[in-house]
Structure formats: structure tokens, C-alpha cells
Amino acid sequence: MVIGGGTGSFSVLSGLKKYPLDLTAIISMADNGGSTGVLREEFGILPPGDIRRALVALSGAEKSLSQLFTYRFSRGSLKGHSCGNLLLTALTEMKNGNFEMAVSDMEKILAVKGKVIPVTLRKANLYAELENGKVVAGETSIDIPQHDGRLKIRKVYLQPNCPINPRAQEAIQKADLIVIGPGDLYTSIIPNLLVKGVSEAINRSQGRKVYVSNLMTKFGETNGFRGKDFIAEIEKYLGNDILDMVIFNSNRPDKKRIREYEKEEAKFVSWSPENSQKSKFEIWEEDLLRESGFIRHDPSKIGQVLWQILHS
């Protein structure tokens, strides 16, 4: 099982898809930007964007069908909209507003290997309280800061409070391996842990709990964070002594690739062995880096590592 959202979950799910596993993706419902935000506002549906990414990651359909699902219009009144988001919206309307039934139908259309489950079925917005006391409203405003992005986030929360989707609770409790992350800490990962009942379900599960750390920090969210800081924030919302293992990338990108990220004040995430002296979780350091292009997790590498952990 993978808990998260965004491109991080896409990489992990894509990597695990080739193994003989019963996969489940628990996906955040905090997104409110771009095409997703417009559809939330106009149709009152749950945010489709991260659900769409997870469906594509697990799709076993023809490549052309997956490409259609990810196609984004570049002009006209549909400019900015993803075809997949529109299809999920249409299916939700056809199912009398039942978003879960729409996702289930899309799983069949895309021949999805596994299940994609919204973490909650209630509508809620994400808020961040900064160190100066200011409150930022909305996932997009936190993700792309319009405020001083150097200010640290003191805490994040959902309004209104929302309960866990019963299907998500059942899936968590039955999971043999629970993978949290990678992904934007405050806008893709922690929003799942803010849903009432999620942390409790993870704690009660007999499955191994693994956190996959980000490769780089992100301006406006995790400025100056080191490995131990990511873990501390996860444990702040998940609880202490719940994680069994944390995975860090050991392969540092070359200077040319890092230079572009440093322009946006992003830094490589490192782990110091002395930080684990009082920790109960195990640390794995592996080469997880994609060989070229954006500094992201390589799906094949992260899939192989998680497969090894599951059978270790």
C-alpha cells in the first residue's frame, strides 16, 4: 500500500506495478489548484487530479489510452484542463455524485492493477499556520507560496475535520507493507495523516511502516530541512515509534542537475548516521535517483528496494 499523492506516489506505484502484488493507493483529497480546483468549485466533486495520476501509474491499458487520460488542453475554454479530470467529473455526474463509483469505473477502463482509494469522502480545505502566526488557506497557496516562502510552517490542518474513508481504513489495516511518501511534505503526504482515523489505522496495522524521504527540499515548505527534520514532521502527525523503516537516497545528483534546483532554493536531502542513535526505526540508504532529467525517484529502483523490504 502507498499513501500519498502527486508525482511521488506516481513513481512508487509505477515501480511496484511490475511485481506480483495486491496494490492499493490511498490518495490525498487536499488538492485545490489548476484544473482540479476549477472542477471542485464548479461541480462540487472531490479533487480528481491526484486520483488521476494514481490511476495512470497503475494502468495496464494500451499506452494511447493512458496518454489520453493525461492529455491537457492548451487552448480554448478547456485550456489547462486534463482530459482525465474531465472524464472523472463526467463519470461522477453519471453516478449521481458518487466519486468512488466513478473511480471504480475508471479502474476498469484503464485496466488498473490494484485499487485507488480517496483517503476521505468529505470535502475539506488545507490550511498552514506560519511561524509568524499568519494562516495560508488552500493547498495551492501553500505549494506555490504567495507569501514569504522563507517562513517556516508551524502546523497544517484541515477544515472542516473529516473522517477516514471506511475502504481506506480497511485497506490500511490489512496491508503487509505501508509506504508513506515520497512527495511534498505538507501538501501531498501530511494531508492524509490529518484525516481523522488514518494515523490510528496505521498504528493498529500489523504491516511494516516505511517512510520514503524526498530527494530535495522545497522552497516554501521544507527550506533547510535535513533528513531528521522530514522524519520529525511525519512523526508529529503520525505519532512516535510507529515507523519501522525510513529510506533515503544515497546517490547525490551532479552539480549541473542540482544547479537548476538551487535557483529555486532547493537543497539535496541528506541523512547523518548520528541522528538515528535514539530512533527505533531502521535506516536504508539506496541509490534511488533517476539517471537524467528532473531529480526524482527512479520507479524501477524504488520498486526493487520496496520489494526487497517486503520479502526481507
Buried (B, 14 or more C-beta within 10 A) or exposed (E): BBBBBBBBBBBBBBBBBEBEBEBBBBBBBBBBBBBBBBBBEEBEBBBBBBBBBBBBBBBEBEEEEBEBBBEBBEEEEEEBBBBBBBBBBEBBEEBEEBBBBBBBBBBEBBEBBBBBBBBBBBEBBBBBBBEEEEEBEBBBBBBEBEBEBEBEBEBBBBEEEBEBBEBBBBBBBEBEBBBBBBBBBBBBBBBBBBBEBBBBBBEEBEBBBBBBBBBBBBBBBBBEBBBBBBBEBBBEBBBEEBBBBBBBBEBBBEEEBBEEBEEEBBBBBEBEEEBBEEBEBBBBBBEBBBEEEEBBBBBBBBBBBBBEBBEE
